[in-house]
Amino acid sequence: MAKENNNDFEASLFKTADRLRKNIDAAEYKNVVLGLIFLKYISDSFQELYDKLSQDSFSDPEDRDEYIAENCFFVPKESRWAELQAKAKLPEIGVYLDDAMSAIEKENRDLKNVLPKVYGKANLDKASLGQLIDVISDIELQAHSEDTKDLLGRVYEYFLGEFASAEGKKGGQFYTPKSIVKLMVEMIEPKKGRVYDPACGSGGMFVMSEKFVEDVIGGNIQDITIYGQESNQTTWKLSKMNLAIRNINSKFVSWNTEGTFLKDEHPDLKADYILANPPFNQSEWGADILAEDGRWKYGTPPNGNANFAWMQHMIYHLASNGVMATVLSNGSLSSTTSGEGVIREKIVRDNLVECIIALPKQLFYNTGIPATIWILRRGRDQKDSQTLFIDASELGYMKTKVIRDFKDDEIAKIEETYKRWRNQEGYEDIAGFCKSATLEEIAEHDFVLTPGRYVGIVHEEDDDTSFEEKMEYLTSTLAKQMEQEKILDDEIKEQLSKIGYSL
């Protein structure tokens, strides 16, 4: 079999899986599919070590401790993929799968209350479930020379995005578009230390950080430690599975119903890198309860909008030389409501705001409004107190009828502009795209940080045509168009008169 392009393969696989969904809602079906992909992953990992231990006369392949020592999940016999695949056509397959998930959780403390046990539900067609098992089994045929587990990781990530797209607004609550995550990660370059996401969703920021460490700089994933928090339990489960498939330690990725503001799971954390896409313009977030909270160094955020609560929460958790990238709604750049303008001014005056990037609209699944990436850095010298503004609001292409996305070269353009500016290596202001502004210039704009105010507009090339020549051309063209309009009007009147109507 000729090897397909990865994207073609993953898209084809998703279409096949989606056809088996029938009348089940995408929000429910994603747990069915992603749970099976995860089960296939840990079963493959287990089997790989099992075969290795079987060849060692001093090892017992059924000894659970052997797997713990190798940081591998132990999969009991009834939960192994081959056992379940053999039962895929039986009407009781849903029960077998639920029992398999429970058995794995029992044997692996890190997976307690994480795996979906939804396969025995009456609304899930068991014949389709058996077919879905066969579809996921076929991933092995695609792997060829590459690691099956790596491919399963990519499939899991691709499916997360497709389910988020299918769910629309609800999907956006657990998934940030890959191109946005890639841009943020490659700009702040998490290399070594603690990486924190206070609204971590399904863990995309952590997965992309791992890819950056291993693929871009050739480092070791053990060089970073991740910390996260999520208030939605279902989303937290997705993140735990997503991270496990990538062999990323999720020990410090926590869940509670109170949420990050009311119950901070990492109160003493000082992170080297922070990456986040918190809820936009969140209201009723607990300002009345937290009015005197120590996190509000720059002012108490209004209860009607949590943008600057998220911002200050992250600044509070940022290490002395830490850097953060967060997505916020465009309102955070200009709002003066309930003291937000004062908070923004104080953050700017504290020399934290390194870069502001205006994004195009329709990038996110849960909202069509445009948003902004803020990059903040502690430890900047006063001589480096300028802020880079990038207006990327006209970039991107329509991936679907409702969703826009960035191309790789557009991501590279933004990233390279920022790095040239930061490293002082050949950066130049470009009208309509980027501008390095001083504190004095920002103050002249009353600390409104909308990039369009700073970058200006693109200067059009002068074609050396005089005003008189241009006007002569335009008026003659208009005269011809008006004459053509008269001919068309007469034709319409004539045709109407033939069927008994007149104007």
SULDAQUI-V686009 format. One record per pair of residues at least 12 apart in sequence whose C-alpha atoms are under 8 Angstrom apart, sorted by the first residue. I is the first residue (numbers start at 1). J is the second residue. Records with the same first field share a line. If there is no record, write none. Layout:
I->J  J
This chain:
3->142
4->142
10->155  158
13->135
14->159  162
16->135
17->33  132  135
20->128  129  131  132
21->128
24->123  124
26->163  166  167
27->163  167  171
30->160  163
31->116  118
32->116  118  119
33->132
34->156  159  238
35->115  116
36->133  136
37->136  152  156
38->156  241  242  245
39->81
40->81  136  137
41->149  152  245
42->73  75  245
43->75  79  80  81
44->81  149
45->72  73  149
46->67  72  73  74  75
49->61  67
50->62
73->108
74->104  107  108
75->104  107
76->103  104  107
78->100
79->97  99  100  101  103  104
80->100
84->96  97
85->130  133  134
88->129  130  131  133  134
89->126  127  130  131
90->130
91->126  127
92->120  126
93->119  120  126  129  130
94->118  119  120  121  126  129
95->119  120
97->117  119  120
98->116  117  118  119  120
99->117
101->115  116  117
102->115  117
110->251
111->240
114->237  240  241
115->237  241
139->151  152
149->245
150->246
152->245
153->242  245  246
156->242
157->242
160->175
161->175  177  178
164->365
165->365
168->365  366
169->365  366  367
170->365  366
171->365  366
172->364  365  366  367
173->201  279  366
174->200  201  202  235
175->201  202  204
176->204  277  364
177->363  364
178->204
179->405  406  407  408  411
180->406
181->204  205  208
182->208
183->411  415
184->275  325  326  373
185->205  208  209  212  275
186->212  415
187->415  418  419
188->273  323  324  325
189->209  212
190->209  212  213  224  273
191->212  213  217  219  223  224
192->223  224
193->223  224  225  271  272  273
194->224  225  226  227  270  271  272  273
195->224  225  226  227  271  272  273  274  275
196->226  227  228  271  273  274  275
197->227  228  229  274  275  276
198->227  228  229  230  260  276  278  314
199->228  229  230  231  260  276  277  278
200->228  229  230  239  276  277
201->230  235  236  239
202->235  236  237  238  239  240  242
203->238  239  240  242  243
204->239
205->275  276
206->226  243
207->242  243  246  248
210->248
221->248
225->249
226->249  250  252  253
227->250  252  253  266
228->252  253  254
229->253  254  255  256  259  260  265
230->253  254  255  256  259  260
231->255  256  257  258  259  260
232->255  256  257
233->255  256  257
236->254  255
240->253
261->285  286  313
262->286  290
268->317
269->317
270->316  317  318  319
271->317  318  319  322
272->318  319  321  322  323
273->318  322  323  324
274->314  318  322  323  324  325  326
275->324  325  326
276->325  326  327
277->326  327  328
278->310  326  327  328
280->306  307  328  329
281->304  305  306  307  329
282->304  305  306  307
283->303  304  305  306
284->303  304  305
285->303  304  305  306
286->303
287->300  301  302  303
288->303
295->312  313  316
296->309  312  313
297->312
298->312  343  346  347
299->339  342  343
301->338  339  340
302->338  339  340
307->328  329  332
308->332  340  343
318->378
319->378
320->378  379
321->377  378  379
322->377  378  379
323->375  376  377  378
324->374  375  376  377
325->373  374  375  376
326->373  374  375
327->371  372  373  374
328->371  372  373  374
329->369  370  371  372
330->358  370  371  372  450
333->448  449  450
334->447  448  449  450
335->448
341->447  448
344->447
345->447
348->439  447
349->439
351->378  380  382  385
352->376  377  378  380
353->374  375  376  377  387
354->374  375  376  377  385  386  387  388
355->374  375  376  387  388  389  390  418
356->372  373  374  375  387  388  389  390  449  451
357->372  373  374  389  390  391  392  451
358->370  371  372  373  390  391  392  393  450  451
359->371  372  373  391  392  393  394  395
360->392  393  394  395  396  404
361->393  404
362->402  403  404
363->403  404  405
364->403  404
365->403
370->393
385->438  439
386->436  437  438  439
387->436  437  438  439
388->418  421  434  435  436  437
389->434  435  436  437  451  454  455
390->414  433  434  435  451  455
391->432  433  434  451  452  455
392->414  433
395->410
396->410
429->455
430->455
431->455  456  457  458  459
432->452  455  456  457  458
433->455  456  457  458
434->451  454  455
435->454  455
437->454
